[in-house]
Each structure stands twice: as structure tokens, then as C-alpha cells.
Amino acid sequence: MSARDEKPEAEETGAGTQSLMCGVAPITLRDRLGVLAAAPLAPRAAQKSCDMGLFDLEFRCQIDLIDELRRLDREAASQSKPSATGE
């Protein structure tokens, strides 16, 4: 029997009945479930941003207390050096 004598298969879809080309198998429920199972996981609800600790972008803009104290100590040390005139 030749390919022209074969009746093409049909597939029911949401858009209605669709004819398939010869040699093309219809998509089964197993195929559809396999695609869904292979898809990456997605959250069920909207995710909140992690604005705490290491990931807090606002915190990175703040001045570090230790660095500020060191800067103040350096400024105080540079201002308290005696001048060449002895003042």
C-alpha cells in the first residue's frame, strides 16, 4: 500500500479536529505530561525579594561603623601632628 492510499490520522484539539500528515503520530496525553514533568519548577505564589543580610541592596549603601571610626581616627591623628614651628 502506498502513502497516498493511507488515510491520514486525525487529532482532536481545542481548535477542533486536525488532520495529521502521513507518518506523523498524534500527540498523546503521555507526551504532554512528559513535557510538563521535564519543565523547570516554578513557584506557586509570587516571591518576595530577599532584602536582608547578604542580599540587602539598601544595606550596602550604608556607611560601615568600623570604617567610619577608622576614618575619624585617621583625621584626628593627621590634625594632631605638631607643626614645624612647634605649635
KAMO-V354516 format. One record per residue. OMEGA is omega in degrees with one decimal (999 if undefined). NEAR is the number of other C-alpha atoms within 12 Angstrom. D_CENTER is the distance of its C-alpha to the mean C-alpha in Angstrom with 1 decimal. Layout:
# KAMO-V354516
((OMEGA NEAR D_CENTER) (OMEGA NEAR D_CENTER))
This chain:
# KAMO-V354516
((-178.6 6 53.4) (-179.3 8 51.6) (-179.8 10 48.1) (-178.7 10 49.9) (-178.2 8 51.7) (176.3 12 48.6) (-179.3 14 47.3) (178.4 17 43.6) (178.6 17 41.4) (-178.0 18 39.9) (177.2 19 36.7) (177.5 15 36.2) (177.4 14 33.1) (179.8 7 32.1) (-178.6 8 33.7) (-179.9 9 36.9) (178.8 12 38.6) (177.6 15 37.4) (-180.0 18 39.5) (176.1 18 38.0) (177.9 16 39.2) (179.1 16 41.5) (179.3 15 39.8) (-179.5 12 36.5) (177.0 14 35.8) (177.8 21 34.4) (-177.2 18 30.9) (176.1 13 31.5) (177.9 13 29.8) (178.1 11 29.1) (-179.9 13 27.3) (178.9 13 25.1) (177.2 12 24.4) (177.4 12 23.6) (178.7 13 20.9) (-180.0 13 19.4) (-179.0 12 19.7) (-178.9 11 18.0) (178.2 10 14.9) (-179.6 8 11.7) (178.3 8 11.8) (179.5 11 10.5) (179.1 8 11.4) (-179.2 6 14.9) (178.2 6 14.8) (-177.0 7 12.8) (175.7 8 11.0) (177.6 8 12.8) (-178.7 10 11.6) (-178.9 11 12.9) (177.8 12 15.8) (175.9 12 18.0) (-175.5 11 19.1) (-174.0 10 17.2) (-177.8 11 14.3) (-177.1 13 16.8) (178.0 13 16.9) (-179.9 13 20.2) (-179.7 13 21.8) (-179.6 13 21.3) (-178.1 8 23.5) (178.5 12 26.3) (178.0 13 29.3) (-175.8 12 29.7) (-178.9 10 33.0) (178.4 11 34.2) (179.3 12 33.6) (177.6 13 35.4) (177.5 13 38.3) (179.4 14 38.6) (178.8 15 38.7) (177.1 14 41.4) (178.6 14 43.4) (179.0 14 43.3) (-180.0 13 44.5) (179.9 12 47.2) (-179.4 12 48.3) (179.2 12 48.6) (-176.6 12 50.6) (177.9 12 53.0) (178.3 13 54.2) (-179.6 10 58.0) (-179.1 9 59.0) (-179.3 6 61.6) (177.7 6 64.3) (179.1 7 63.9) (999 8 62.5))
